[in-house]
Amino acid sequence: MMTDDDIRARVVDIQQTLDRLLADTTPAPVGTTGTAGVPDAASGSIVVDRARLMHIRQQLDALLASLNRR
């Protein structure tokens, strides 16, 4: 069974990973050729909306705040 401290540490780890993803994401260039939103099969990449990443980050913040109030 995980303790609150274990969960807290895991949430912080996920937050840091997500922060790195957010730091690496840049808006897509405008006026390029190709099909938007289609993953590159060779690289295994997928397109993730920055707003979704921010929403996940907010959820993690709320989870950590809830743990800290316990």
GULOVEX-28638 format. One record per atom (N, C-alpha, C): atom name; x, y, z. Coordinates in Angstrom, 3 decimals, decimal comma, always signed. Layout:
REM residues N
- atomo:x:y:z
- CA:X:Y:Z
...
REM end
This chain:
REM residues 70
- atomo:x:y:z
- N:+0,840:-1,180:+0,000
- CA:+0,000:+0,000:+0,000
- C:+0,884:+1,241:+0,000
- N:+0,527:+2,210:-0,822
- CA:+1,304:+3,442:-0,910
- C:+0,895:+4,398:+0,212
- N:+1,884:+5,046:+0,777
- CA:+1,607:+6,063:+1,786
- C:+1,333:+7,392:+1,088
- N:+0,834:+8,369:+1,862
- CA:+0,603:+9,700:+1,305
- C:+1,901:+10,282:+0,757
- N:+3,004:+10,040:+1,452
- CA:+4,297:+10,551:+0,987
- C:+4,701:+9,923:-0,342
- N:+4,420:+8,627:-0,515
- CA:+4,713:+7,957:-1,778
- C:+3,877:+8,558:-2,909
- N:+2,609:+8,777:-2,641
- CA:+1,707:+9,358:-3,647
- C:+2,141:+10,777:-3,980
- N:+2,472:+11,538:-2,949
- CA:+2,929:+12,914:-3,133
- C:+4,178:+12,947:-4,031
- N:+5,127:+12,061:-3,766
- CA:+6,352:+12,002:-4,562
- C:+6,038:+11,626:-6,011
- N:+5,120:+10,707:-6,201
- CA:+4,747:+10,290:-7,565
- C:+4,063:+11,428:-8,313
- N:+3,181:+12,162:-7,640
- CA:+2,498:+13,298:-8,272
- C:+3,526:+14,349:-8,698
- N:+4,481:+14,640:-7,829
- CA:+5,518:+15,622:-8,159
- C:+6,340:+15,143:-9,359
- N:+6,652:+13,856:-9,412
- CA:+7,391:+13,297:-10,542
- C:+6,609:+13,468:-11,840
- N:+5,317:+13,195:-11,796
- CA:+4,470:+13,349:-12,985
- C:+4,386:+14,823:-13,377
- N:+4,272:+15,716:-12,399
- CA:+4,234:+17,149:-12,685
- C:+5,508:+17,589:-13,414
- N:+6,645:+17,111:-12,952
- CA:+7,912:+17,495:-13,571
- C:+8,006:+16,970:-15,002
- N:+7,541:+15,756:-15,228
- CA:+7,529:+15,203:-16,576
- C:+6,617:+16,024:-17,472
- N:+5,453:+16,364:-16,977
- CA:+4,507:+17,169:-17,740
- C:+5,067:+18,563:-18,004
- N:+5,736:+19,146:-17,022
- CA:+6,361:+20,458:-17,215
- C:+7,405:+20,418:-18,334
- N:+8,159:+19,317:-18,401
- CA:+9,139:+19,183:-19,483
- C:+8,433:+19,087:-20,836
- N:+7,333:+18,352:-20,896
- CA:+6,565:+18,273:-22,143
- C:+6,049:+19,643:-22,546
- N:+5,522:+20,382:-21,580
- CA:+5,000:+21,715:-21,870
- C:+6,104:+22,656:-22,323
- N:+7,276:+22,531:-21,754
- CA:+8,398:+23,386:-22,143
- C:+8,870:+23,058:-23,562
- N:+8,709:+21,793:-23,973
- CA:+9,156:+21,369:-25,296
- C:+8,133:+21,619:-26,391
- N:+6,887:+21,891:-26,030
- CA:+5,861:+22,086:-27,051
- C:+5,902:+23,517:-27,551
- N:+5,807:+23,629:-28,840
- CA:+5,734:+24,939:-29,474
- C:+4,528:+24,941:-30,392
- N:+3,925:+26,089:-30,592
- CA:+2,779:+26,135:-31,501
- C:+3,174:+25,667:-32,898
- N:+2,262:+25,002:-33,555
- CA:+2,511:+24,513:-34,908
- C:+2,646:+25,689:-35,866
- N:+3,585:+25,596:-36,808
- CA:+3,740:+26,679:-37,781
- C:+2,504:+26,789:-38,665
- N:+2,243:+27,976:-39,133
- CA:+1,088:+28,240:-39,986
- C:+1,536:+28,226:-41,439
- N:+0,711:+27,670:-42,299
- CA:+0,989:+27,709:-43,727
- C:+1,941:+26,636:-44,212
- N:+2,095:+25,552:-43,476
- CA:+2,967:+24,471:-43,938
- C:+2,145:+23,440:-44,689
- N:+2,815:+22,573:-45,392
- CA:+2,123:+21,509:-46,105
- C:+2,029:+20,282:-45,221
- N:+1,179:+19,374:-45,581
- CA:+1,012:+18,153:-44,805
- C:-0,369:+18,121:-44,193
- N:-0,635:+17,051:-43,479
- CA:-1,940:+16,864:-42,866
- C:-1,817:+17,108:-41,369
- N:-2,550:+18,065:-40,888
- CA:-2,491:+18,410:-39,463
- C:-3,122:+17,308:-38,628
- N:-2,496:+17,017:-37,510
- CA:-3,063:+16,081:-36,562
- C:-2,833:+14,618:-36,876
- N:-2,138:+14,321:-37,961
- CA:-1,875:+12,927:-38,308
- C:-0,506:+12,548:-37,749
- N:-0,451:+11,495:-36,941
- CA:+0,828:+11,102:-36,358
- C:+1,814:+10,616:-37,398
- N:+3,070:+10,806:-37,117
- CA:+4,144:+10,302:-37,963
- C:+4,378:+8,841:-37,574
- N:+3,949:+7,936:-38,431
- CA:+4,014:+6,502:-38,112
- C:+5,443:+6,038:-37,872
- N:+6,401:+6,597:-38,580
- CA:+7,783:+6,162:-38,439
- C:+8,357:+6,521:-37,073
- N:+7,996:+7,701:-36,552
- CA:+8,569:+8,129:-35,275
- C:+7,708:+7,728:-34,081
- N:+6,471:+7,350:-34,328
- CA:+5,576:+6,998:-33,234
- C:+5,027:+8,217:-32,512
- N:+5,167:+9,390:-33,105
- CA:+4,698:+10,633:-32,494
- C:+3,192:+10,770:-32,595
- N:+2,625:+11,453:-31,619
- CA:+1,215:+11,803:-31,670
- C:+1,095:+13,291:-31,375
- N:+0,005:+13,880:-31,792
- CA:-0,245:+15,295:-31,552
- C:-1,084:+15,416:-30,288
- N:-0,613:+16,243:-29,345
- CA:-1,346:+16,478:-28,110
- C:-1,553:+17,978:-27,982
- N:-2,790:+18,366:-27,774
- CA:-3,144:+19,764:-27,630
- C:-2,549:+20,326:-26,339
- N:-1,894:+21,468:-26,415
- CA:-1,283:+22,100:-25,242
- C:-2,324:+22,356:-24,159
- N:-3,539:+22,703:-24,539
- CA:-4,602:+22,962:-23,556
- C:-4,903:+21,706:-22,745
- N:-4,842:+20,554:-23,368
- CA:-5,062:+19,296:-22,638
- C:-3,942:+19,044:-21,635
- N:-2,717:+19,323:-22,047
- CA:-1,584:+19,166:-21,129
- C:-1,733:+20,113:-19,935
- N:-2,159:+21,329:-20,197
- CA:-2,355:+22,304:-19,116
- C:-3,472:+21,837:-18,172
- N:-4,509:+21,239:-18,719
- CA:-5,610:+20,729:-17,897
- C:-5,115:+19,599:-16,986
- N:-4,312:+18,709:-17,531
- CA:-3,744:+17,627:-16,719
- C:-2,871:+18,214:-15,618
- N:-2,092:+19,236:-15,950
- CA:-1,223:+19,875:-14,948
- C:-2,069:+20,477:-13,832
- N:-3,180:+21,105:-14,169
- CA:-4,073:+21,685:-13,156
- C:-4,681:+20,594:-12,276
- N:-5,026:+19,470:-12,864
- CA:-5,562:+18,357:-12,094
- C:-4,518:+17,822:-11,111
- N:-3,275:+17,728:-11,550
- CA:-2,204:+17,286:-10,662
- C:-1,983:+18,278:-9,522
- N:-2,053:+19,568:-9,840
- CA:-1,925:+20,594:-8,795
- C:-3,023:+20,421:-7,735
- N:-4,243:+20,185:-8,194
- CA:-5,373:+20,010:-7,276
- C:-5,205:+18,738:-6,436
- N:-4,723:+17,683:-7,045
- CA:-4,481:+16,435:-6,326
- C:-3,422:+16,617:-5,249
- N:-2,336:+17,284:-5,604
- CA:-1,277:+17,523:-4,627
- C:-1,762:+18,425:-3,494
- N:-2,540:+19,439:-3,822
- CA:-3,093:+20,319:-2,784
- C:-3,995:+19,534:-1,842
- N:-4,791:+18,621:-2,397
- CA:-5,664:+17,796:-1,579
- C:-4,864:+16,892:-0,656
- N:-3,797:+16,318:-1,174
- CA:-2,934:+15,472:-0,334
- C:-2,283:+16,284:+0,776
- N:-1,881:+17,492:+0,458
- CA:-1,206:+18,333:+1,453
- C:-2,153:+18,783:+2,564
- N:-3,456:+18,826:+2,298
- CA:-4,434:+19,222:+3,321
- C:-4,752:+18,077:+4,274
- N:-4,399:+16,858:+3,911
- CA:-4,711:+15,685:+4,742
- C:-3,865:+15,610:+5,973
REM end
